[in-house]
């Protein structure tokens, strides 16, 4: 006897993963929702006798919760339909593609007293938890800056640029690590393939309370897959590499000290080198941790760790990058040509 019925709207890259995870949880029955008949057939081939329908309207009354894993532009309409029906909702990142839609979703969830959760998967990642523990312990000293890279020969999106597709992860991670949202963003973003969206971008975010800058590099157009967060402190530095098999977090006892000298030929700094330590991290699949938490929120009524308000915060940062990347703000210069 199933105690909870959850619909997964969208059987694409992330939707198929949600179906796999949720189908393995005790007491959960999954319904796959996708307008593409071939995807529904694929879901039934992979998962056996699973309920599969072509629209959310066909099954919404029978569900207890909905996971929205469709392209970002459709997040708000589907989530609002589920919330209006009194269903708890987990929405993949980004929560919405506009601040206005995200605000409406948060307000609707409050009005309906429904769970609204955003899929910031890395906030459920034990390696990110460990990195935050290291930062909070003071072991690294004062944080000087954070650098992240999320690169791949990736999946080009039709309805958003590379910032909206990939940077929500890094905005979520960095703001989680620092317990603070940025107050300013600056952006360089360019389109190299096609005619629609930027596929390579660099972001700079400033965090005023910590007096820390974070630099984010995202790309759909890179030969090497990279998923890395580097935290540079005054005493030590730490690197989280999500692609590492057994040393996802490394702490480097290295650094640089400024030197005061009147000798213009002297080195301005001295270098410190020491041990490299990789702390033990108990493995747990982040998506499993996240979706289990969603199920618990539905059954207990407790607010999720990444509520809709958290998703709204990240959407506001993403929206600010659109303004920062506007052509009117780009610097211009006149080429002087080549020297003869």
Secondary structure, DSSP 4 states (H G I P E B T S, - for coil): --SEEEEEE--SHHHHHHHHHHHTSTTEEEEEE-S-HHHHHHHHHHHSS-EEES-GGGTGGG-SEEEE-S-GGGHHHHHHHHHHTT-EEEEESSS-SSHHHHHHHHHHHHHHT--EEEE-GGGG-HHHHHHHHHHHHTTT-SEEEEEEEEEEE----SSS-HIIIIIHHHHHHHHHHHTS--SEEEEEEE--SSSSS--EEEEEEEETTTTEEEEEEEESEEEEEEEEEEEEESS-EEEEETT-SS-SEEEE--EEEE---S-TTS-SEEEE---EE--------HHHHHHHHHHHHHHH-PPPTTBHHHHHHHHHHHHHHHHHT-GGGS----------
